[in-house]
Amino acid sequence: MNGNQNGNGALVERGTIRSIESAGYIVASLDRKEIISPPLGAIGEGYAVGDMVLFVLFSDGTGKIICKA
């Protein structure tokens, strides 16, 4: 479930970068089984496939990698 207990906003999740595409990073959630992100932008740079990251994914499909975990 995206959002907090009231259904507002989004949760910060842990994930692993699965791939890097021209549109952004694809992240597999560690907190929600079988959830794979759409391409996400990132705050900062230097991320690589296999990095564990903290990210946020909104209900409209947008999101952002916040930092390495």
C-alpha positions as CSV (number, residue, x, y, z in Angstrom):
1,M,0.0,0.0,0.0
2,N,1.3,3.4,-0.9
3,G,0.7,6.1,1.6
4,N,0.6,6.4,5.4
5,Q,-2.0,4.8,7.6
6,N,-4.5,7.5,6.6
7,G,-4.0,6.9,2.9
8,N,-2.2,10.2,2.4
9,G,1.3,10.7,1.0
10,A,3.8,7.9,0.3
11,L,6.1,5.7,2.3
12,V,9.8,5.6,2.1
13,E,10.8,2.1,1.0
14,R,14.0,0.1,0.8
15,G,15.0,-1.5,-2.5
16,T,17.7,-2.7,-4.7
17,I,18.5,-1.2,-8.1
18,R,17.8,-3.9,-10.7
19,S,18.7,-2.0,-13.8
20,I,19.6,1.4,-15.2
21,E,17.7,2.6,-18.3
22,S,17.8,5.9,-20.2
23,A,14.6,7.0,-18.4
24,G,15.9,6.2,-14.9
25,Y,16.6,3.5,-12.4
26,I,14.4,0.4,-12.0
27,V,14.2,-0.6,-8.3
28,A,12.9,-3.8,-6.7
29,S,11.2,-3.1,-3.4
30,L,12.5,-5.1,-0.4
31,D,9.5,-4.0,1.7
32,R,6.8,-5.1,-0.7
33,K,7.2,-8.4,-2.4
34,E,7.2,-8.5,-6.2
35,I,6.9,-4.7,-6.5
36,I,9.1,-3.2,-9.3
37,S,9.2,0.5,-9.8
38,P,8.8,2.4,-13.1
39,P,12.0,4.3,-14.1
40,L,12.9,6.6,-11.2
41,G,15.1,9.7,-11.1
42,A,17.5,10.1,-8.2
43,I,18.8,12.7,-5.8
44,G,22.5,12.7,-6.4
45,E,24.4,10.4,-8.6
46,G,26.8,7.4,-8.5
47,Y,24.1,4.7,-8.1
48,A,24.8,1.2,-9.6
49,V,23.0,-2.0,-10.2
50,G,22.8,-3.9,-6.9
51,D,22.9,-0.9,-4.7
52,M,20.4,-0.9,-1.8
53,V,18.6,2.4,-1.8
54,L,15.8,4.3,-0.1
55,F,13.1,5.5,-2.5
56,V,9.6,6.8,-2.6
57,L,6.9,5.8,-5.1
58,F,3.7,7.9,-5.4
59,S,0.3,6.5,-6.4
60,D,0.6,8.4,-9.8
61,G,3.7,6.3,-10.7
62,T,6.2,9.0,-10.1
63,G,8.9,8.7,-7.5
64,K,12.5,9.3,-6.6
65,I,15.6,7.5,-5.2
66,I,16.5,9.4,-2.0
67,C,19.9,7.9,-1.1
68,K,21.8,4.7,-0.7
69,A,20.7,2.7,2.3
